[in-house]
Amino acid sequence: MSTFSGEPQIVLTSSRTTAGHFIDGALLVVNHGTVSINLTKTCKPGFVVALTNSKYVPQVAFSAVCSTRPLIIIPGTNRLPVRVITTYLECQQGGSVSAEPACVANEAPPLPTGTYDAVLVGDGLALPEPQPVPVILMKSSD
């Protein structure tokens, strides 16, 4: 029986940033029980908060390495740190033909400006899905 209260919540330090910059935040999970819950069953669950919208749906990949380290949710409010990336997750090198945008200085370019939803993407994460958080990416003023 789960002792989680409602759904987890994504909390970000900012809802607006320049495309290409990180947004730090946390995934808040409340355990109303009196005992800690280990979310690791076989392998430690992976999770990220990613940006998505009607034009961009990231293909998030998780490590194939199975860590047996526990992911413990203690009684009370738990703040699991997250860092939202505002660049494409992949890019193409050189003259290859691909759906990904071309790399800029060997790095993935910033996402286009506009409105996105920050959403939780998990791998083996046994938590209810939190509400998306609107994020606005702005153009660099350089």
C-alpha positions in Angstrom: 0.0 0.0 0.0 1.4 3.4 -1.1 1.8 6.1 1.5 2.5 8.8 -1.1 0.4 11.9 -0.9 -1.2 12.7 -4.2 1.3 13.1 -7.0 4.9 14.3 -6.9 5.5 17.9 -7.9 8.1 19.4 -10.2 9.5 22.7 -8.7 11.9 24.8 -10.8 14.0 27.8 -9.8 12.7 29.6 -12.8 9.9 29.3 -15.4 11.7 31.5 -17.9 15.3 31.2 -19.2 17.5 31.8 -22.2 17.6 28.7 -24.5 20.8 26.8 -23.9 20.9 27.4 -20.1 20.1 24.9 -17.4 17.1 25.2 -15.0 17.7 23.7 -11.6 14.9 22.3 -9.6 13.5 19.4 -7.6 11.0 16.6 -7.7 9.0 16.8 -4.5 7.7 13.5 -3.2 5.7 13.4 0.0 5.7 10.2 2.1 2.9 10.4 4.7 3.9 7.0 6.2 6.1 6.4 9.2 8.6 4.2 7.4 11.0 4.9 4.5 10.2 3.5 1.1 12.9 2.0 -1.2 12.0 2.6 -4.8 14.8 0.4 -6.0 13.3 -3.0 -6.8 16.0 -4.6 -9.0 17.8 -1.6 -10.5 17.8 1.9 -9.1 15.1 3.9 -11.1 16.3 6.7 -13.3 14.5 9.9 -13.8 14.9 13.3 -15.5 12.8 16.4 -16.0 12.7 17.1 -19.8 11.2 19.8 -21.9 8.6 18.9 -24.5 6.0 20.6 -26.7 4.0 19.9 -29.8 7.0 20.3 -32.0 9.7 18.7 -29.8 9.5 15.3 -28.0 12.9 14.3 -26.7 14.1 10.8 -26.9 15.4 10.3 -23.3 17.8 7.4 -22.8 18.9 5.9 -19.5 22.1 4.0 -18.7 21.9 0.3 -19.3 24.1 -0.2 -16.2 22.0 -1.6 -13.3 22.8 0.1 -10.0 21.4 -1.6 -6.9 21.9 1.5 -4.8 18.6 2.3 -3.0 16.5 5.3 -3.8 14.9 6.0 -0.4 11.9 8.1 0.1 11.9 9.0 3.8 8.7 10.0 5.8 7.9 13.6 5.1 8.8 15.8 2.1 11.7 14.6 -0.1 13.4 16.9 -2.5 15.1 15.0 -5.3 17.3 17.4 -7.3 16.8 17.8 -11.1 18.5 19.9 -13.8 16.4 20.7 -16.9 18.5 20.8 -20.1 17.3 23.5 -22.6 19.3 22.1 -25.5 18.6 19.3 -27.9 19.7 16.0 -26.3 21.5 14.9 -29.4 23.1 16.5 -32.5 24.7 15.4 -35.7 28.4 15.7 -36.5 29.7 16.8 -39.8 27.8 16.0 -43.0 25.8 13.1 -41.7 22.1 13.0 -42.5 19.9 12.8 -39.4 16.8 14.1 -37.8 18.9 15.7 -35.1 20.1 19.3 -35.6 23.8 20.0 -36.5 26.2 20.2 -33.6 27.6 23.7 -32.8 31.2 23.6 -31.6 30.7 19.8 -30.9 27.7 20.5 -28.6 23.9 20.2 -29.1 22.4 23.6 -30.0 19.8 25.3 -27.8 16.1 24.4 -28.3 14.1 26.9 -30.3 12.5 29.8 -28.3 8.9 29.2 -27.2 6.7 27.6 -24.6 7.5 24.1 -23.4 6.3 21.7 -20.6 8.7 20.4 -18.1 7.7 16.7 -17.6 9.0 13.8 -15.5 10.5 11.0 -17.6 11.3 7.9 -15.5 12.8 4.5 -16.1 11.4 2.1 -13.5 10.2 4.9 -11.3 7.2 3.8 -9.4 5.6 7.2 -8.7 2.5 8.9 -10.0 3.1 11.3 -12.8 3.3 15.0 -11.7 1.6 17.8 -13.5 3.7 19.4 -16.3 5.3 22.8 -15.5 5.2 25.5 -18.2 8.6 26.9 -19.2 9.3 29.7 -21.6 12.7 29.7 -23.5 13.8 33.1 -24.7 16.4 34.1 -27.3 19.9 35.0 -26.1 20.5 38.7 -26.0 24.1 38.4 -26.9 
